[in-house]
């Protein structure tokens, strides 16, 4: 076959392929023909091809990134792999600060003689959790972006994995502290103690998380939630007399009757935050 | 020939041969995609292509067989190009298309016409909204199927079709305007 014939054959072949593509995309055969010329025209813009040497050099550069046999995870459940990847990118300071503040809460509660519902642990557990949750949606972190780009799951699922880790960690800390207190102090029962901080913690964490997603600012989410909790603690610590007595008659965040509503509200807030996080990501992709 | 998905599974096991095969198979098309996505900036396209493969390797543990590999590869490349444009937009430093690679086999006057056309096409593509440009390049240069594009861009097939329709119609207008 002559060179010219090969060229014509290649052109015919390309035209056939393009026509087949456009037939899927266009509404009518006429539209297909009309667009074929445009597509053939834009395909005149050639892109450079790497030489075999350039490809070999790229492979050499990539080899250090190749998973080592000892790092293999055959058959490992993929959610666990995601959780492990997320655990690596959550700032170490969050784990450390949460543990320290919670330990402080337990020690202070041990040191005081009050059996009041508002123990330091009860006050601090929601604070720690709310701050940790607000810091979850820190989309500027390079590692967060890298993981989102390279992982074959949605950003929403990655965020949910991060949320599970941080909330789970704070929950474990709170439970550990409560178990320690119930063992060390005979006047403190485990279940009432846990329930005294769990509902406000769930609600304030979810609120902080939602606000950080809506505003795109982790600090805003944390500050707003802490302000609500601070106000609650302040008002509840006031004597039940005078002008503020009507406020005290309202159900508070630590009120046992309010717990089912707080849990339900927390669930709704987290769902709304996850939906918004995925939605904003999609809109970003569409407008870029 | 082994499928991409099988090679990806080999990567999870740390098989060097599978890495070589995947890179040899996808380096050139990926470079072409990123070259056009960046308006003809070869060195930027090379950097982004390398970073795409790096991210594939870093994320390979989370790859779920038999998820199609090619859309995943292109989704990473697209995200990288988007990140670049987001950062460049913040710095106001998006560069204009550079001269395309010369076709040494063509006569000088033909080369000049080719270069002018390439510039014209690059500019027309860069004038498209990014989401239309991505779809058009994936479809009409990379020849990905509608389902593969939908997966790579994480959008429904219907949205891919509407982006292609709008993108190619707009390109047609832009090309006609310049003629």
Interface residues (C-beta under 8 A of the other chain):
Chain A: X17 X18 X21 X24 X25 X26 X34 X35 X38 X39 X41 X42 X43 X44 X45 X46 X47 X48 X49 X50 X54 X55 X58 X59 X61 X62 X63 X65 X66 X67 X68 X69 X71 X72 X73 X74 X78 X81 X82 X85 X145 X146 X147 X148 X149 X150 X151 X152 X153 X154 X282 X285 X286 X287 X288
Chain B: X11 X12 X13 X14 X16 X19 X20 X23 X24 X27 X28 X31 X32 X33 X35 X36 X40 X42 X46 X49 X50 X53 X54 X55 X56 X57 X58 X59 X60 X61 X62 X63 X64 X67 X72 X76 X79 X80 X82 X83 X85 X86 X100 X101 X103 X114 X117 X118 X121 X122 X124 X125 X129 X130 X131 X136 X139 X140 X141 X143 X146 X153 X154 X155 X161 X164 X165 X168 X171 X172 X175
